[in-house]
Amino acid sequence: MTESAYNKSYAHCLQCPRKCGIDRLGTLSACAQADSTGTAGSAGHAGFCGENAALRIALACLHFGEEPLVTVHGGSGTIFLTGCNLRCAFCQNYQISQQGMGSAVSTEEFADICLRLQDAGAENINLVTGSHHIPALARALEAARTRGLTLPVCWNASGYDSVETLKMLEGLVTIWLPDLKTLSSPLAKELCAAADYPERAKESLLWMIEHNPLNIVSVTKDGVEKDKMLQGVIIRHLFLPGRFSETADVLDWLKANADGKAIISLMSQYTPVPFKDSEQGLARRKKALSAIENRLVSTQEDADIRDLIDAYDFDYLFYQDLSDDTSWLPDFTRTQPFSNALSHTLWHWKTGFVE
């Protein structure tokens, strides 16, 4: 991408389906000078994503809580980006996706982080919620490749992407880990502030599947053999309590469009989050969450989901065991936001590299 094209992509931002048209480039210096809370502050223009042209991240870690094909032996080299083009009322990462925790990094600093993750034994570079910063990420990944990054790169996002913009990542990203949250436009509007989510997600997922056939190999370490994805698509769907029909609709679409061509990951980990926000913010969130039953998944729902899975007989599907453990919920104010069993922090927005 030329410098002119790069600047244009931020000066009149149409990167994601929101197509805000905001001049995010003109406020680069304001964003780079984040205040003590890690937010970009009130100065300047930001898109719906809450971000302008500065690439901000909150955490880089070895993550062991992803799908087995991604974590394998060494863990996934996961980089959590600040901001998001959705407003999911139940988001467990709301501190960084909606409240702006994070620090700006340059292209070279981002490449440094990728290379440190590689040196630490990561199986891949896993980019979480980057749909609002694709040009910057493409540039940073190219820099990292030039400096010796050899790991496959994983795109871990909501599914609310523009295919035209995703094409910037061709040749850089080979593993795609999108969500398919719902196929209900009213529910997507209520929960995620995006009534067009179903159509945009289907478009992006079909593009990912078409251009990234599965490539899974076996790797052995210390006598233990595991499967590892080098290329392909894993589609995640989170079951929402009280909305069984939504999951049935999603699985029906996946059976028709993804079975045998992508991996399905059905999650039962929905957990009420103890949000910290203003009184007004909490009221808005409570109203949005009234569209579902904001509770843990019940044992009866778990049994019903398993019956549904059996009926569809997918070629390759992961399903979580039901658990009432909520200790995995992250807190990004901590240097180690997750439990020690789930991740190992290498870089944090408050401290930089963690030695």
C-alpha positions as CSV (number, residue, x, y, z in Angstrom):
1,M,0.0,0.0,0.0
2,T,1.4,3.4,-1.0
3,E,1.7,6.2,1.6
4,S,-1.1,8.1,-0.1
5,A,-3.5,5.1,-0.1
6,Y,-2.6,4.4,3.6
7,N,-3.4,8.0,4.6
8,K,-6.6,8.1,2.6
9,S,-7.8,4.9,4.4
10,Y,-7.7,6.9,7.7
11,A,-8.4,10.4,6.5
12,H,-11.9,9.3,5.3
13,C,-12.4,6.0,7.1
14,L,-14.5,3.4,5.3
15,Q,-12.5,0.4,6.6
16,C,-15.4,-1.5,8.2
17,P,-19.1,-1.8,7.4
18,R,-19.8,1.3,9.6
19,K,-18.3,3.5,6.8
20,C,-18.1,6.4,9.3
21,G,-16.1,8.6,6.9
22,I,-14.4,10.1,9.9
23,D,-11.0,11.8,9.5
24,R,-9.1,9.6,11.9
25,L,-5.7,10.6,10.5
26,G,-5.9,14.2,11.6
27,T,-5.9,13.3,15.3
28,L,-2.9,11.0,15.4
29,S,-0.9,13.1,17.9
30,A,-3.9,13.3,20.3
31,C,-4.3,9.6,20.3
32,A,-0.6,8.9,20.7
33,Q,-0.6,10.9,23.9
34,A,-2.9,8.7,25.9
35,D,-3.8,9.8,29.4
36,S,-3.1,7.9,32.6
37,T,-6.2,5.7,32.2
38,G,-5.0,4.5,28.8
39,T,-7.8,6.2,26.9
40,A,-7.2,8.4,23.9
41,G,-8.8,11.4,25.6
42,S,-11.6,13.7,24.3
43,A,-9.5,15.6,21.8
44,G,-9.8,14.9,18.1
45,H,-12.0,12.7,15.9
46,A,-12.5,9.0,16.4
47,G,-14.7,6.6,14.5
48,F,-17.4,4.5,16.0
49,C,-14.6,2.2,17.0
50,G,-13.4,4.8,19.4
51,E,-10.0,5.1,17.8
52,N,-8.2,7.3,15.4
53,A,-5.0,6.6,13.4
54,A,-2.7,5.6,16.2
55,L,-2.4,1.8,16.5
56,R,-3.1,1.1,20.2
57,I,-2.9,-2.3,21.9
58,A,-3.6,-3.5,25.5
59,L,-1.9,-6.8,25.9
60,A,0.5,-9.3,24.2
61,C,0.7,-12.7,25.7
62,L,1.0,-16.4,25.2
63,H,-2.6,-17.5,25.4
64,F,-3.6,-21.1,26.2
65,G,-7.4,-20.6,26.2
66,E,-7.9,-20.7,22.4
67,E,-9.0,-23.7,20.3
68,P,-6.5,-26.6,20.5
69,L,-5.6,-26.1,16.8
70,V,-4.4,-22.6,17.6
71,T,-2.7,-23.0,21.0
72,V,-1.1,-26.4,20.2
73,H,2.0,-26.8,22.4
74,G,3.4,-23.3,22.9
75,G,0.3,-21.1,23.1
76,S,-1.1,-18.5,20.8
77,G,0.9,-15.3,20.6
78,T,-2.1,-13.1,21.2
79,I,-2.2,-9.3,20.7
80,F,-5.3,-7.5,22.0
81,L,-6.1,-4.3,20.2
82,T,-7.8,-1.3,21.7
83,G,-11.2,-0.3,20.3
84,C,-13.9,-2.2,18.4
85,N,-16.5,-1.5,15.6
86,L,-19.2,-3.3,17.6
87,R,-20.8,-2.5,20.9
88,C,-21.6,-5.9,22.3
89,A,-23.4,-5.4,25.5
90,F,-21.9,-8.7,27.0
91,C,-18.3,-8.1,25.9
92,Q,-15.8,-9.6,28.4
93,N,-13.1,-7.4,27.0
94,Y,-15.1,-4.2,27.4
95,Q,-12.3,-2.4,29.1
96,I,-10.2,-2.4,25.9
97,S,-12.9,-2.7,23.3
98,Q,-15.3,0.0,24.7
99,Q,-13.4,1.9,27.4
100,G,-10.2,2.6,25.6
101,M,-7.5,0.9,27.7
102,G,-4.3,0.6,25.7
103,S,-1.2,2.4,24.6
104,A,-0.1,3.5,21.1
105,V,2.7,1.6,19.4
106,S,4.6,2.4,16.2
107,T,4.9,0.0,13.3
108,E,8.4,-1.0,14.5
109,E,7.3,-1.5,18.1
110,F,4.4,-3.7,16.9
111,A,6.9,-5.7,14.9
112,D,9.1,-6.0,18.0
113,I,6.2,-7.5,19.9
114,C,5.5,-10.0,17.2
115,L,9.2,-11.1,17.2
116,R,9.3,-11.4,21.0
117,L,6.2,-13.6,20.9
118,Q,7.9,-15.8,18.3
119,D,11.1,-16.0,20.4
120,A,8.9,-17.0,23.4
121,G,7.6,-20.1,21.6
122,A,4.3,-18.8,20.3
123,E,2.6,-21.0,17.7
124,N,1.2,-18.0,15.8
125,I,0.5,-14.3,16.0
126,N,-3.2,-13.9,17.0
127,L,-4.7,-10.5,16.3
128,V,-7.7,-9.8,18.5
129,T,-10.3,-7.3,17.3
130,G,-8.4,-5.5,14.6
131,S,-11.2,-4.7,12.1
132,H,-10.8,-0.9,12.6
133,H,-7.0,-0.9,12.0
134,I,-6.4,-3.2,9.0
135,P,-4.1,-0.9,7.0
136,A,-1.9,-0.3,10.0
137,L,-1.8,-4.0,10.9
138,A,-0.9,-4.9,7.3
139,R,1.9,-2.5,7.4
140,A,3.1,-3.7,10.8
141,L,3.0,-7.4,9.7
142,E,4.9,-6.6,6.6
143,A,7.6,-5.0,8.8
144,A,7.7,-8.0,11.1
145,R,8.0,-10.4,8.1
146,T,10.9,-8.3,6.8
147,R,12.6,-8.6,10.2
148,G,12.2,-12.4,10.4
149,L,8.7,-13.3,11.6
150,T,7.9,-16.7,10.2
151,L,4.8,-17.7,12.3
152,P,1.4,-17.9,10.7
153,V,-0.9,-15.0,11.6
154,C,-4.4,-15.5,12.9
155,W,-7.3,-13.0,12.4
156,N,-9.4,-13.2,15.6
157,A,-12.4,-10.9,15.1
158,S,-16.1,-10.4,15.4
159,G,-17.0,-11.2,11.8
160,Y,-18.2,-7.6,11.2
161,D,-15.7,-6.9,8.5
162,S,-15.7,-5.4,5.0
163,V,-14.4,-8.0,2.4
164,E,-12.8,-5.2,0.4
165,T,-10.7,-4.2,3.5
166,L,-9.9,-7.8,4.4
167,K,-8.2,-8.2,1.1
168,M,-5.4,-6.1,2.4
169,L,-4.5,-9.0,4.7
170,E,-4.1,-11.5,1.9
171,G,-0.7,-13.1,2.0
172,L,-0.2,-11.9,5.6
173,V,-3.0,-13.8,7.4
174,T,-3.6,-17.5,6.8
175,I,-5.7,-18.5,9.9
176,W,-9.1,-16.9,10.3
177,L,-11.0,-17.0,13.6
178,P,-14.2,-15.0,13.1
179,D,-17.4,-15.0,15.2
180,L,-20.8,-15.6,13.8
181,K,-22.7,-14.1,16.7
182,T,-26.3,-14.2,15.4
183,L,-28.3,-14.3,12.2
184,S,-31.0,-12.1,13.7
185,S,-30.9,-8.5,12.6
186,P,-33.1,-7.3,15.5
187,L,-30.9,-9.1,18.1
188,A,-27.7,-7.8,16.5
189,K,-29.1,-4.3,16.6
190,E,-30.0,-4.6,20.3
191,L,-26.9,-6.4,21.5
192,C,-24.2,-5.2,19.2
193,A,-25.5,-1.9,17.7
194,A,-25.3,-3.3,14.2
195,A,-28.5,-4.4,12.5
196,D,-26.6,-5.3,9.4
197,Y,-24.3,-7.7,11.3
198,P,-25.8,-10.9,9.9
199,E,-25.3,-10.0,6.3
200,R,-21.9,-8.5,6.7
201,A,-20.7,-11.5,8.7
202,K,-22.0,-14.0,6.2
203,E,-20.2,-12.1,3.4
204,S,-16.9,-12.0,5.2
205,L,-17.0,-15.6,6.4
206,L,-17.8,-16.9,2.9
207,W,-14.8,-14.9,1.5
208,M,-12.5,-16.4,4.2
209,I,-13.7,-19.9,3.5
210,E,-13.3,-19.6,-0.2
211,H,-9.7,-18.2,-0.1
212,N,-8.3,-20.3,2.8
213,P,-8.7,-24.0,2.5
214,L,-7.9,-26.0,5.6
215,N,-4.2,-27.0,6.1
216,I,-3.7,-28.9,9.4
217,V,-0.5,-30.7,10.3
218,S,0.6,-32.9,13.2
219,V,3.4,-31.6,15.4
220,T,5.2,-33.5,18.2
221,K,6.8,-32.0,21.3
222,D,8.2,-34.0,24.2
223,G,6.6,-37.1,22.8
224,V,3.1,-35.5,22.6
225,E,1.5,-35.2,19.2
226,K,-1.0,-32.4,18.5
227,D,-2.8,-31.0,15.4
228,K,-1.8,-27.5,14.3
229,M,-3.6,-25.2,11.9
230,L,-1.4,-23.5,9.4
231,Q,-4.2,-22.2,7.2
232,G,-8.0,-22.2,7.3
233,V,-11.0,-20.9,9.1
234,I,-12.4,-21.6,12.5
235,I,-15.9,-20.1,13.0
236,R,-16.9,-19.3,16.6
237,H,-20.5,-19.1,17.9
238,L,-21.3,-18.2,21.5
239,F,-24.6,-19.7,22.7
240,L,-26.7,-16.9,24.3
241,P,-28.7,-18.1,27.3
242,G,-32.4,-18.3,26.5
243,R,-31.9,-18.0,22.8
244,F,-31.7,-21.6,21.6
245,S,-33.4,-20.8,18.3
246,E,-30.6,-18.4,17.5
247,T,-28.0,-21.1,17.8
248,A,-30.1,-23.5,15.8
249,D,-30.3,-20.9,13.0
250,V,-26.6,-20.3,13.0
251,L,-25.7,-24.0,13.0
252,D,-28.2,-24.5,10.1
253,W,-26.3,-21.9,8.1
254,L,-22.9,-23.3,9.0
255,K,-24.0,-26.8,8.0
256,A,-25.0,-25.5,4.6
257,N,-22.0,-23.2,4.0
258,A,-19.1,-24.2,6.1
259,D,-19.2,-27.9,6.9
260,G,-16.1,-29.7,5.6
261,K,-14.6,-26.4,4.6
262,A,-14.1,-24.8,8.0
263,I,-13.9,-25.8,11.7
264,I,-16.9,-25.0,13.9
265,S,-16.3,-23.8,17.5
266,L,-19.4,-23.7,19.6
267,M,-19.0,-22.1,22.9
268,S,-21.0,-22.4,26.1
269,Q,-19.0,-19.9,28.2
270,Y,-21.4,-17.0,28.3
271,T,-20.8,-15.3,31.6
272,P,-22.4,-12.2,33.1
273,V,-19.6,-9.6,33.4
274,P,-19.3,-7.3,36.5
275,F,-19.1,-4.2,34.4
276,K,-17.6,-1.0,35.9
277,D,-19.1,2.0,34.1
278,S,-21.1,5.2,34.6
279,E,-24.6,5.0,35.8
280,Q,-25.8,5.9,32.4
281,G,-23.6,3.4,30.7
282,L,-24.7,0.6,33.0
283,A,-28.4,1.5,32.3
284,R,-27.8,1.3,28.5
285,R,-26.0,-2.1,28.9
286,K,-28.8,-3.4,31.1
287,K,-31.4,-2.5,28.5
288,A,-29.5,-4.2,25.7
289,L,-28.9,-7.3,27.8
290,S,-32.7,-7.6,28.4
291,A,-32.8,-9.2,24.9
292,I,-31.3,-12.3,26.4
293,E,-31.1,-14.0,29.8
294,N,-28.0,-12.6,31.4
295,R,-26.9,-15.7,33.2
296,L,-24.7,-18.8,32.9
297,V,-25.8,-21.6,30.5
298,S,-28.0,-24.2,32.2
299,T,-27.4,-27.9,32.2
300,Q,-30.6,-28.4,30.3
301,E,-29.5,-26.0,27.6
302,D,-26.1,-27.7,27.4
303,A,-27.9,-31.1,26.9
304,D,-30.1,-29.6,24.2
305,I,-27.1,-28.1,22.4
306,R,-25.3,-31.4,22.4
307,D,-28.4,-33.1,20.9
308,L,-28.5,-30.4,18.2
309,I,-24.8,-31.0,17.4
310,D,-25.4,-34.7,17.1
311,A,-28.2,-34.1,14.7
312,Y,-26.1,-31.9,12.4
313,D,-23.1,-34.3,12.5
314,F,-20.5,-31.6,11.6
315,D,-17.3,-32.9,10.0
316,Y,-15.1,-31.0,12.5
317,L,-16.5,-29.2,15.6
318,F,-15.3,-28.1,19.0
319,Y,-17.7,-27.8,21.9
320,Q,-16.8,-26.6,25.4
321,D,-17.6,-28.5,28.5
322,L,-20.1,-26.7,30.6
323,S,-18.5,-24.9,33.6
324,D,-19.7,-22.5,36.3
325,D,-16.1,-21.2,36.8
326,T,-16.0,-17.4,36.1
327,S,-12.4,-16.8,37.3
328,W,-11.2,-16.7,33.7
329,L,-12.9,-13.3,33.1
330,P,-10.1,-10.8,32.4
331,D,-9.2,-7.6,34.1
332,F,-6.9,-5.5,31.8
333,T,-5.9,-3.2,34.6
334,R,-3.7,-6.0,35.8
335,T,-0.4,-6.9,34.2
336,Q,-1.7,-10.5,34.1
337,P,-5.4,-10.0,33.1
338,F,-6.1,-13.7,32.9
339,S,-5.2,-16.6,35.3
340,N,-1.7,-17.9,35.1
341,A,-3.0,-21.1,33.6
342,L,-4.6,-19.3,30.7
343,S,-1.9,-16.9,29.7
344,H,1.6,-15.5,30.2
345,T,2.0,-11.8,29.6
346,L,4.9,-10.4,27.5
347,W,3.7,-6.9,27.0
348,H,1.1,-4.7,28.8
349,W,-0.2,-1.3,28.1
350,K,0.9,0.1,31.5
351,T,4.4,-1.3,31.5
352,G,5.5,-2.2,28.0
353,F,7.5,-5.4,27.9
354,V,7.3,-7.5,31.1
355,E,10.6,-9.1,32.0
